[in-house]
Amino acid sequence: MIAAWLLVSSLSLGATPGPSLAVMGIEPKGGITADTADLIADAVVAELRASGTFSRIATLKDLETAVGLDRQKQLMACDSTSCLAEIGGALNVTYVMAGSVGAVGESMVFTLRVVAAATGNAAASVTERVRSRSPDVLLDRVKPMISELEAQLRGAAPTGLRESAPTSSEDSGGPGLLPLAGVGGVGAV
């Protein structure tokens, strides 16, 4: 079944070279609903597809097709890098992305991380603190976070924790980033 899915995927995409990615979704934490996390995950997938960086992007629906129901339940319950690598192997992708979003005080923390499927090693990670409890502000952060992950996959150094704040209605540029003094790397995935 996996071979048939891979054949159909490769035929529909042509012979486009480049890395492939499985997006495992966004885990809701601390006051964020599963529906909100699913919608944010949809926005992440849409932005990844629009970027053109990946030759193929597999989603949870593809995992449902590629593995049996019992195995899918086991894989969906995992969050470790080795488990993400196993998912990547089942879907025959270069990288696996997982994320989380949760409320902390009057802010939200939004994390996206990418694991190399072949090795299980962390390949890229970005975490952003958004000074708002409104989940729609997170949608404005998807594109810059995807750009950051893609830059890291091309060899750029991680930027560490990023902080954004909603701007006033007078500023039409969207949420701005505020540097955090003394905050280092991204941490272990």
C-alpha positions as CSV (number, residue, x, y, z in Angstrom):
1,M,0.0,0.0,0.0
2,I,2.8,2.4,0.8
3,A,4.5,1.7,-2.5
4,A,1.3,2.4,-4.4
5,W,0.8,5.7,-2.6
6,L,4.4,6.7,-3.2
7,L,4.1,5.8,-6.9
8,V,0.9,7.9,-7.3
9,S,2.6,10.8,-5.3
10,S,5.7,10.8,-7.5
11,L,3.7,10.6,-10.8
12,S,1.4,13.5,-9.8
13,L,4.4,15.6,-8.9
14,G,6.6,14.8,-11.8
15,A,10.3,14.4,-11.3
16,T,10.8,17.5,-9.1
17,P,14.0,17.0,-7.1
18,G,14.3,18.3,-3.6
19,P,13.6,17.2,0.0
20,S,10.2,15.9,1.0
21,L,8.4,16.6,4.3
22,A,5.7,15.0,6.4
23,V,3.7,17.5,8.6
24,M,2.4,15.7,11.7
25,G,0.2,18.6,12.9
26,I,0.2,21.1,15.7
27,E,-0.3,19.8,19.3
28,P,-2.7,22.0,21.3
29,K,-1.5,22.8,24.8
30,G,-2.6,25.0,27.7
31,G,-6.0,26.5,26.6
32,I,-5.7,26.0,22.9
33,T,-8.4,23.8,21.3
34,A,-7.7,21.0,19.0
35,D,-9.8,22.7,16.3
36,T,-7.6,25.8,16.6
37,A,-4.5,23.8,16.4
38,D,-5.8,21.9,13.3
39,L,-6.6,25.2,11.5
40,I,-3.1,26.5,12.3
41,A,-1.6,23.2,11.0
42,D,-3.6,23.7,7.8
43,A,-2.1,27.2,7.4
44,V,1.4,25.8,8.0
45,V,0.8,23.2,5.2
46,A,-0.5,25.8,2.8
47,E,2.5,28.0,3.4
48,L,4.9,25.1,3.0
49,R,3.3,24.2,-0.3
50,A,3.4,27.9,-1.5
51,S,7.1,28.2,-0.6
52,G,8.0,25.5,-3.2
53,T,10.9,24.3,-1.0
54,F,9.7,20.7,-0.7
55,S,9.1,18.4,-3.7
56,R,6.4,16.5,-1.7
57,I,4.5,17.3,1.5
58,A,2.7,14.5,3.2
59,T,0.1,15.2,5.9
60,L,-1.8,13.2,8.6
61,K,-4.2,12.0,5.9
62,D,-1.3,10.5,4.0
63,L,-0.2,8.6,7.2
64,E,-3.8,7.2,7.5
65,T,-3.5,5.9,4.0
66,A,0.1,4.5,4.4
67,V,-0.2,2.6,7.6
68,G,-2.9,0.5,9.3
69,L,-5.2,2.0,12.0
70,D,-3.5,0.3,15.0
71,R,-0.1,1.4,13.9
72,Q,-1.4,4.9,13.1
73,K,-2.7,5.2,16.7
74,Q,0.7,4.2,18.0
75,L,2.6,6.7,15.8
76,M,0.2,9.6,16.5
77,A,0.8,9.2,20.2
78,C,4.5,9.8,19.8
79,D,6.4,13.0,20.1
80,S,10.0,11.9,20.4
81,T,12.5,12.4,17.6
82,S,13.0,8.7,17.1
83,C,9.2,8.2,16.7
84,L,9.1,11.1,14.2
85,A,11.9,9.5,12.3
86,E,9.9,6.2,12.2
87,I,6.9,8.2,10.7
88,G,9.3,9.7,8.2
89,G,10.4,6.2,7.2
90,A,6.9,5.0,6.8
91,L,6.1,7.9,4.5
92,N,9.4,7.8,2.7
93,V,10.2,11.5,3.3
94,T,13.4,13.5,4.0
95,Y,12.0,15.4,7.0
96,V,9.2,15.3,9.5
97,M,7.7,18.4,11.1
98,A,5.7,18.6,14.3
99,G,4.6,21.6,16.3
100,S,2.8,22.8,19.4
101,V,0.9,25.9,20.4
102,G,-0.2,26.8,23.9
103,A,-1.2,29.6,26.1
104,V,1.1,30.8,28.9
105,G,-0.2,33.7,31.0
106,E,-1.2,36.5,28.6
107,S,1.0,35.1,25.8
108,M,1.0,32.1,23.5
109,V,4.1,30.0,22.6
110,F,4.2,28.5,19.0
111,T,6.8,26.0,18.1
112,L,7.6,24.2,14.9
113,R,10.4,21.6,14.7
114,V,11.8,19.5,11.9
115,V,13.6,16.2,12.3
116,A,15.7,14.4,9.7
117,A,13.8,11.2,9.0
118,A,16.9,9.1,8.1
119,T,18.8,9.9,11.4
120,G,16.2,11.2,13.8
121,N,18.3,14.2,14.5
122,A,16.9,17.7,14.9
123,A,17.2,19.6,11.6
124,A,15.5,22.9,12.4
125,S,13.4,24.5,15.1
126,V,11.7,27.8,15.7
127,T,9.8,28.9,18.8
128,E,8.0,32.2,19.0
129,R,6.3,33.9,21.9
130,V,3.3,35.9,20.8
131,R,2.1,38.6,23.3
132,S,-1.6,38.0,22.7
133,R,-4.2,35.4,23.7
134,S,-5.9,35.7,20.3
135,P,-5.1,32.6,18.2
136,D,-5.6,34.5,15.0
137,V,-2.4,36.4,15.6
138,L,-0.6,33.1,15.2
139,L,-1.7,32.9,11.6
140,D,0.4,36.0,10.9
141,R,3.4,34.2,12.3
142,V,3.2,31.1,10.1
143,K,5.0,32.6,7.0
144,P,8.0,34.1,8.9
145,M,8.3,30.9,11.0
146,I,8.3,28.7,7.8
147,S,10.9,31.0,6.3
148,E,13.1,30.6,9.4
149,L,12.8,26.8,9.3
150,E,13.7,26.8,5.6
151,A,16.7,29.0,6.2
152,Q,17.9,26.7,9.0
153,L,17.5,23.7,6.6
154,R,19.8,25.5,4.2
155,G,22.4,26.0,6.9
156,A,21.5,29.2,8.7
157,A,22.0,29.3,12.4
158,P,18.9,29.1,14.6
159,T,17.7,32.5,15.9
160,G,16.6,31.4,19.3
161,L,13.3,32.3,20.9
162,R,11.6,35.0,18.9
163,E,9.0,37.3,20.4
164,S,6.3,39.1,18.6
165,A,3.7,41.5,19.8
166,P,0.5,42.7,18.1
167,T,0.9,46.1,16.6
168,S,-1.4,49.0,16.9
169,S,-4.1,49.6,14.4
170,E,-2.0,52.4,12.9
171,D,0.7,50.0,11.8
172,S,-0.4,47.9,8.9
173,G,2.8,45.9,8.8
174,G,1.5,43.1,11.0
175,P,3.0,41.8,14.2
176,G,6.6,43.0,14.8
177,L,9.4,41.0,16.3
178,L,10.9,42.2,19.5
179,P,14.4,40.9,20.3
180,L,14.9,39.1,23.7
181,A,18.2,40.1,25.3
182,G,20.2,37.2,26.6
183,V,18.1,34.4,25.1
184,G,20.2,31.8,23.4
185,G,19.6,28.9,21.0
186,V,16.5,26.9,20.3
187,G,17.2,24.0,22.7
188,A,16.9,20.3,22.1
189,V,14.1,18.9,20.0
